């Protein structure tokens, strides 16, 4: 048989350690998968087409080929072929970036390397002309698409290389980051050792090459070749010294690696969370996240998390801080219906990594059970209240080791199971027989999923609270000032629109707070608006304006041009006060790179009275809060108004039980009523109750209401919340629940604290 190396690895066989080290310095991640990708890109016979959703390959290529005069093109440029012709002729490297699933047919001769030799010259026919071909020419193609489908023609002409980051690879990168921050001396020693080992191995290879060269060129007797003998003697001494150095270095490297391993739980947690973010793109195409932005968030968590001399305590503090930082920053860009899904996915992946989540049970929770052979299925003993699909799930759940005997227990404990099934809160009601003691929280959730799917959301919420904490089911309200602090002149701020919601009001308030009125420019995109938008952005970059381009989904054809403008921002030097605001409904063709580089925000009202009240108080600035001449009355009735508005919005989730006809109450309703409240309290000595109630419930909110019974609800609420007792009674209760009342007089922050 053929001799083989049991420890064979592709990278060391095809690339020198010094080459790999050079790639790492230029930005290629140091994990084995990325190194093998680097080998394929640099050693392959076909030009590489790199799948690069996180931008790692493009950064590496730019750094590696930049000194050689790299030309960057994309298929939207009108003169990309001319740039390509010049590069082919003069031997410059070319990067074709951000391609989609189809390539321009004019690239075919470049991809197939259709080179002919004529009169000693290498020529390539490109378009309608022949171009001199330089052997130094290099061609790289990248795409931001995470899962593209290329035709067989493209697949056979290029080498498709997957540069999408892997969990182990990202873990290695993040481990380097956290150790460099926490133990910089360790990481410096590690880097120095890697360089020294690579240099020593290179020296050994150079010695071997020199000896082979001398042997191949030697004439006559080898013993008479003085130079060869001297070289052999010196190389023997040198190689022994290098071998000793390598041995010591590798032992030291192993010790350093052992010390670095202490920080691996941080890197592992951070890696898991990034891939949870990546999975959200399957839920909605607007959920795209940049690895660079994530690494920046991780660095921020390392700097701001509580310090400790104990390594275990420090790791726990960093993990807790970073997990919540990821949740907080991501939630502002998620729709309300997806926030709990995101929390649950975070929780499940963290538990799965720590081997606390049985995979079989978790998969059943996600997919349910399908009966393949009904002849072998146990008959349903409770047909009166368990339907066929629920019984199918129970009998399939019975097949899991932890649930053997579950189906039979419905025959044995029919009454107990019936009581559980009909209870208002089955997630807390005792299970029948021995199952109450046998089942942990996840297993109880599986039974709820089978029989009472209407309570799964409540059970999942409880599961998240018990494993991660209550703050992971209470998404923070969108604070525009906080978003502005996190932003920079290099990245856009993107409002992801939902039906009936307009961010213009919130943005206008922010503009007034920061005195940007004359330097704020707003344009709604559509047919013929592209040149105006381009000019507004160019002017804003120079003069430090805020530019708001609304409804980008109506101008999808112009988005590639906007993509290039955003890319220029990141590579240029815009005015530090410049901000680019965008708004768009979800659209699959919205540029991924803009979504990755920008800060995303959703504008729909949050779920829950508390969250809605918090959001409304965040929208009230300090000057507005203190403008009324009768502050005591104003502050108390503002609590009533925020509760009233939140209540009307929350009733919508109960469908026809909440409103006979669904109404789109929004922030402009609240703002108008808040202005009326301050105005009428200032103008009248006695509180004009009837005028306030009529203007709020009848003219403003009531203007949308067309059903008589719905109008009666409005009148009932307004009479309860806007009355003399609300001003005269200390801590006047707005509800039968003790949670909702009008707090004692205080400043704006005290009211925000009360809501939270």
Secondary structure, 3 states (H helix, E strand, C coil): CCCCCCCCCHHHHHCCHHHHHHHHHCCCCCCHHHHHHHHHHHHCCCCEEEECCCCHHHHHHHHHHHHHCCEEECCCCCCHHHHHHHHHHHCCEEEECCCCCCCCHHHHHHHCCCEEEECCEEEEEECCEEEECCCCCEEEEEECCCCCCCCHHHHHHCEEEECCCCHHHHHHHHHHHHHHHHCHHHHHHHHHHHHHHHHHHHHHHHHHHHHHHHHHHCCCCHHHCHHHHHHHHHHHHHHHHHHHHHHHHHHHHHHHHHHHHCCHHHHHHHHHHHHHHHHHHHCCCCCCCCHHHHHHHHHHHHHHCCCCCCHHHHHHHHHHHHHHHHHHHHHCCCCHHHHHHHHHHHHHHHHHHCCCCCHHHHHHHHHCCCCCCCCCCCCCCCCCCCCHHHHHHHHHHCCCHHHCCHHHHHHHCHHHHHHHHHCCCCCCCCCCCCHHHHCCHHHHHHHHHHHCHHHHHHHHHHHHHHHCCHHHHCCCCCCHHHHHHHCCCCCCEEEEECCCCCCHHHHHHHHHHCCCHHHEEEEECCCCCHHHHHHHHHHHHHHCCEEEEECHHHHHHHHHHHHHHHHHHHHCCCCCCCEEEEEEECCCCCCHHHHHHCEEEECCCCCCHHHHHHHHHHHCCHHHHCCCCCHHHHHHHHHHHHHHHHHHHHHHHHHHHCCCCCCCCCHHHHHHHHHHHHHHHHHCCCCCHHHHHHHHHHHHCCCCCCCHHHHHHHHHHHHHHCCHHHHHCCCCECCCCCCCECCCCCCHHHHHHHHC
